[in-house]
Amino acid sequence: CGKKNCHRTKTRYPDGSVRLRNPNIELMDQDILYHLALGSGSHDLVEMFGDIKFVCMGGTPKRMENFAHFIMKEIGHKIPTGTTLMDISQYSYRYSMFKVGPVLSISHGMGVPSIGILLHEVIKLMYHAKCKDPIFFRIGTSGGVGLEGGTVVISDDAIDGMMNHYYEVPMLGKIVKRPAIFDKRLVRELRALAHPEDPYETVTGTTMCTGDFYEGQGRLDGAFCDYTETDKMEFLQLLKANGVRNIEMEAIPFAALTHHAGIRAADVCVTFLDRLKGDQVNAPKEVLEEWQRRPQQLVARYIKSTCRPK
Ligand code: DUR
């Protein structure tokens, strides 16, 4: 819109490409995206990634490789006969990355620091590659709060373990707070793609993002537990009363850093269990695998609704 204080003007060039909010980067003769095993000096990032429209992230390398194969079928993308999809970041030994036409599928590991580091480098990748209006999705797993296992939750809000709506980053000995905000229109668009005949529920709500899977999520089955089951249930009921539908470990930096970069983003997670009924993830492996495909299905519907194969 061109207005000086508008978030979009601050974060985007008029053509929709990502504006880096760090003046140091353009002064460097090359930028090494260390954890992706890519660099602006060693790779032609515009040639390799300039056509990216969607960046999909999830915890494990295998899930994101499967998603890459799945989305290839869904959008009808062809790769030359006899070739296979390659893990572009293979030699980082940190994250895995697959490219299928306009879609990047990347693993982010577990937790806030892991997805945080990845987001810095992927946002810079969007800038170096001059990608226009990329949309980021997290297709993840979570614990439900009063939801049956297998439910899909689209986050419309995020809180941390202290119920704050921002990402707190200690920088130079001071805490910097970045608001964790999701794109409300994207939430509505995704919700509208849930089919009434899907054999599971798709809901929207607040996602709690913690720094730990066990004590940080009020589990009773960690190596340590210094609270009672009553304390746990009181806390989970408080969360429920405050609109929290699921608990995971990445929503806060994902919402905050994409928002800070002016990138539309959505966190779509399946629940692996109802935390009001237990702590252990004990559904059979095949069931968990089927559940994990549900957020992928929803995101694929979105991608298909906006991009048609040429
Ligand atoms: N996750 C949770 N809590 C759950 C289920 C899944 O945090 O109860 C997510 C977040 C993290 C990984 O990346 O999955 C931990 O298993």
Residues whose N, C-alpha, C, O or C-beta is under 5 A from the ligand:
A	BS01	DUR	G59 G109 M110 G111 T141 S142 G143 F213 I247 E248 M249 F272
